[in-house]
Amino acid sequence: MKNDDYQVGRILSRREALMLFRASGTAILFGCISKKSQTVQAQSSISVPTTLPACVVRPQQTEGPYFVDDKLNRSDIRSDPSDSSVKDGVPLKLTLRISQFNSNGCTPLAGAIADIWHCDALGIYSDVQDPSFNTIGKKFLRGYQVTDANGSVQFTTIYPGWYEGRAVHIHFKIRTSTTSKQNYEFTSQLYFDDSLTDQVHTHTPYASKGQRTLRNTEDWIFKDGGEQLLLTLTKTNLGYAATFDIGLQTV
């Protein structure tokens, strides 16, 4: 079992969120939702009235041992620059829409650096040494993009595989700086519907690894807020696509 992650962060109550909004030097992750929504979901799953802007707090989750700052500025992360090989798997178009939270609500955040990284169809990460593999020098399924004027970045990747001890997931990290030159960083993970993963993993090359051993509800990291980090996927001609909204409060 890989010691991939330890949990940090949790879902905040409305009272805790209000206290953090007033605190300086705090970076918080939000998911922007429809302005028609009038509630913030507390950890107890009870909806409470609020006058906050239409954002709901999402949990930060661990970076894990496999982040490597390779500084690969690219949208298509399937290839390995070291040998031009391309990772096989069901194509996935992932769009992140990043906003900045302030007293006026959520507005697009341009110029933020958004990294994603994840394992391949057989559960292997690139550019790391692990007890079960050594991929130092390989760069597949890693990369970053800088948000445009609309706060958006888009990645072309594959649906991740699985490995023992974790549910299927994608890691992401957002880094930005403010006018005060202070850097802010937020790291978390994205998850997939188990029934869809079951379907995808029946195809090659996923099927050669066998049946996965852990589902979302059994993943101890997913249990603490993972429901708020689930991707909603749509079928495309080639594979799947997903868009995920993220907000950052920076000072």
Buried (B, 14 or more C-beta within 10 A) or exposed (E): EBEBBEBBBBBBBBEBBBEBBEEEEEBBBBBBBEEEEEBBBBBEEEEEEBEBBBBBBBBBBBBBBBBBEBEBEBEEBBBBEEEEEEBEBBBBBBEBBBBBBBEEBBEBBBEBBBBBBBBBBBBBBBBBEBEEBEBEEBBBBBBBBEBEEEBBBBBBBBBBBBBEBBBBBBBBBBBBEEEEEEEBEBBBBBBBBBEBBEEBBEEEBBEEBEEBEBBBEEBBBBEBBBBBBBBEBEEEEEBBBBBBBBBBBBE
